[in-house]
């Protein structure tokens, strides 16, 4: 192994900073690679010292050095979240290349969960490559399981689409988005058929917990829709770490 396992902890805040760019720009169909970062208030382009993960926010006390406007906690939060994902992989995964594979999966799921929580969308540009990546990883590390994992892709996607159609017939509105079905298909590609029921069950439990917490904090209205992507992404990630 060229890179030591602890390096995922070192690069995590840097990756988190880039994930923040994806989360902010992908839903708005803005370029993520060919434009420089700028202050959202004054528009001043940020220099390297303004974008050091974690450190810049703390040293600048959460304010733009050019206009003194508050930066907001999003940037610090996503960098810490990316670090949390890396720490979970570092302590749970067996090491070597699997650490880098699992942490990459975790960062992709973090991005999807955050975007879905804010926009109720799971972008195809992330979910579809996750399906292909899961099948490729399975083919390389578990060749005999590739057919079961490919079947799990179809089962995961089909099950959620059928469930959504049944809900639409009974209630007259959609209960699950197509993005949720594609994310469950990705879980099938990575975890296989046997793990899908536990992943869905785990997502349901996590989702109920999120609803209870939001309701008790007064942040949820009776008729407010709930994004299922964050719960499904977390359950998917935990199942992978558990050896799914």
C-alpha positions in Angstrom: 0.0 0.0 0.0 1.5 3.3 -1.1 -0.4 5.5 1.3 -0.7 4.7 5.0 -4.2 4.3 6.3 -4.1 7.4 8.5 -3.9 9.6 5.4 -7.6 9.3 4.9 -7.9 11.4 8.1 -5.5 14.0 6.8 -7.2 14.5 3.4 -10.8 14.3 4.7 -11.2 18.0 5.5 -9.8 18.8 2.0 -12.3 16.4 0.4 -15.0 17.9 2.6 -14.2 21.4 1.3 -14.7 20.1 -2.3 -17.9 18.2 -1.3 -19.2 21.6 -0.1 -18.7 22.9 -3.6 -20.6 20.0 -5.1 -23.4 20.4 -2.6 -23.8 24.0 -3.4 -23.3 24.0 -7.1 -24.7 20.7 -8.5 -28.4 21.4 -7.7 -28.0 24.8 -9.4 -26.3 23.2 -12.4 -23.3 25.5 -11.8 -19.7 24.4 -12.9 -17.8 22.7 -10.1 -14.3 22.6 -11.6 -13.6 25.6 -13.8 -14.6 28.5 -11.6 -12.8 29.9 -8.5 -14.4 30.1 -5.1 -15.7 33.5 -4.1 -17.3 35.1 -1.0 -21.1 34.7 -1.3 -21.7 38.2 0.0 -19.1 40.5 -1.7 -18.1 38.2 -4.6 -14.3 38.6 -3.9 -12.4 35.7 -5.1 -10.9 33.7 -2.3 -7.1 33.0 -2.0 -5.4 29.9 -0.8 -5.2 31.2 2.8 -9.0 31.7 2.8 -9.7 28.1 1.9 -7.5 26.0 4.3 -10.0 23.4 5.5 -11.1 23.9 9.1 -8.2 26.3 9.9 -9.3 29.2 7.8 -12.8 29.2 9.3 -11.4 29.2 12.8 -8.7 31.7 12.2 -11.1 34.1 10.4 -13.7 33.6 13.2 -16.3 32.6 10.6 -16.1 35.9 8.7 -14.9 37.0 5.2 -11.6 38.8 5.5 -12.7 41.2 2.7 -16.2 42.3 3.7 -16.5 40.9 7.3 -19.7 39.1 6.4 -20.4 35.9 8.3 -19.3 32.8 6.3 -21.9 30.5 7.8 -21.4 27.1 9.4 -22.0 25.0 6.3 -18.4 25.0 5.2 -17.1 23.9 8.6 -19.9 21.4 9.1 -19.3 19.6 5.8 -15.5 19.4 6.4 -16.2 17.9 9.9 -18.7 15.5 8.4 -16.2 14.3 5.9 -13.7 13.8 8.7 -16.3 11.8 10.6 -16.8 9.6 7.6 -13.1 9.0 7.4 -12.7 8.3 11.1 -15.6 5.7 10.9 -13.8 4.0 8.0 -10.4 4.2 9.6 -11.6 2.4 12.8 -14.1 0.0 11.1 -12.5 -1.1 7.8 -9.7 -3.7 7.7 -7.2 -1.3 6.1 -5.3 -1.1 2.8 -7.2 -0.2 -0.4 -10.6 -1.1 1.2 -10.2 1.9 3.4 -9.9 4.2 0.4 -12.8 2.4 -1.4 -15.1 2.6 1.6 -14.2 6.2 2.4 -14.9 7.3 -1.2 -18.3 5.6 -1.0 -18.9 7.3 2.3 -18.1 10.7 0.9 -20.3 10.2 -2.1 -23.2 9.1 0.2 -22.6 12.1 2.4 -22.9 14.4 -0.6 -26.1 12.7 -1.8 -27.6 12.8 1.7 -26.9 16.5 2.1 -28.2 17.5 -1.3 -31.4 15.4 -0.8 -32.0 17.0 2.7 -31.8 20.5 1.1 -33.4 19.9 -2.3 -35.3 16.6 -2.3 -33.1 15.5 -5.2 -30.6 12.7 -5.6 -28.5 13.7 -8.6 -28.0 11.0 -11.3 -24.5 12.2 -11.8 -23.6 10.6 -8.4 -26.1 7.8 -8.0 -25.6 6.1 -11.4 -21.8 6.0 -11.1 -22.2 4.5 -7.6 -24.1 1.6 -9.2 -21.3 1.0 -11.7 -18.6 1.4 -9.0 -20.3 -1.1 -6.7 -20.4 -3.7 -9.5 -16.8 -3.1 -10.4 -15.6 -3.4 -6.8 -17.6 -6.6 -6.5 -16.2 -8.0 -9.7 -12.6 -7.3 -8.6 -12.8 -8.4 -5.0 -15.7 -11.0 -5.0 -16.0 -12.3 -8.6 -18.4 -15.2 -7.7 -20.9 -12.7 -6.1 -21.2 -10.4 -9.2 -24.4 -12.0 -10.4 -26.1 -11.7 -7.0 -25.0 -8.1 -6.8 -26.3 -7.4 -10.3 -29.6 -9.0 -9.4 -29.7 -6.8 -6.2 -29.4 -3.7 -8.4 -32.6 -4.8 -10.3 -34.4 -5.9 -7.2 -33.6 -2.7 -5.2 -34.6 -0.4 -8.0 -37.7 -2.4 -8.9 -38.9 -2.8 -5.3 -38.9 1.0 -4.6 -40.5 1.8 -7.9 -43.3 -0.7 -7.2 -43.7 0.6 -3.7 -43.9 4.2 -4.9 -46.5 3.2 -7.6 -48.6 1.4 -4.9 -48.4 4.5 -2.7 -49.4 6.7 -5.6 -52.5 4.6 -6.3 -53.6 4.5 -2.7 -52.8 8.1 -1.7 -52.7 10.0 -4.9 -49.2 11.2 -4.6 -45.6 9.9 -4.8 -44.1 8.5 -1.6 -40.6 7.7 -2.9 -38.6 9.5 -5.6 -36.8 7.7 -8.5 -33.6 8.9 -6.9 -34.4 6.8 -3.8 -34.8 3.8 -6.1 -31.5 4.4 -7.8 -29.8 4.8 -4.4 -31.2 1.5 -3.2 -30.0 0.0 -6.5 -26.5 1.3 -5.7 -26.8 -0.3 -2.3 -27.6 -3.6 -4.0 -24.5 -3.2 -6.2 -22.3 -2.7 -3.2 -24.0 -5.0 -0.6 -25.7 -7.7 -2.5 -29.2 -9.2 -2.2 -29.0 -10.5 1.4 -28.2 -7.1 2.8 -31.0 -5.2 1.1 -33.8 -5.9 3.6 -31.6 -4.9 6.5 -30.5 -1.8 4.7 -34.1 -0.7 4.1 -35.1 -1.6 7.7 -32.2 0.4 9.0 -33.2 3.3 6.8 -36.7 3.1 8.1 -35.6 3.2 11.7 -33.2 6.1 11.1 -35.9 8.0 9.2 -38.4 7.6 12.0 -35.7 8.8 14.5 -35.1 11.9 12.3 -38.9 12.6 12.2 -39.2 12.3 16.0 -36.3 14.6 16.6 -37.5 17.2 14.1 -41.0 17.0 15.5 -40.0 17.5 19.0 -37.7 20.4 18.1 -40.6 22.1 16.3 -38.8 22.0 12.9 -41.4 19.7 11.2 -44.9 20.5 10.0 -47.6 17.9 9.8 -47.9 18.0 6.1 -44.2 18.6 5.4 -42.5 16.0 3.1 -39.5 14.1 4.4 -36.3 13.4 2.4 -35.6 9.6 2.7 -32.2 9.8 1.0 -30.2 10.8 4.2 -31.6 7.8 6.1 -31.0 5.4 3.3 -27.5 6.7 2.7 -26.6 6.4 6.3 -28.0 2.8 6.6 -26.2 1.9 3.3 -22.9 3.2 4.7 -23.3 1.5 8.0 -24.1 -1.8 6.3 -21.0 -1.5 4.2 -18.9 -0.9 7.3 -20.5 -3.8 9.0 -19.3 -6.0 6.1 -22.4 -6.0 3.9 
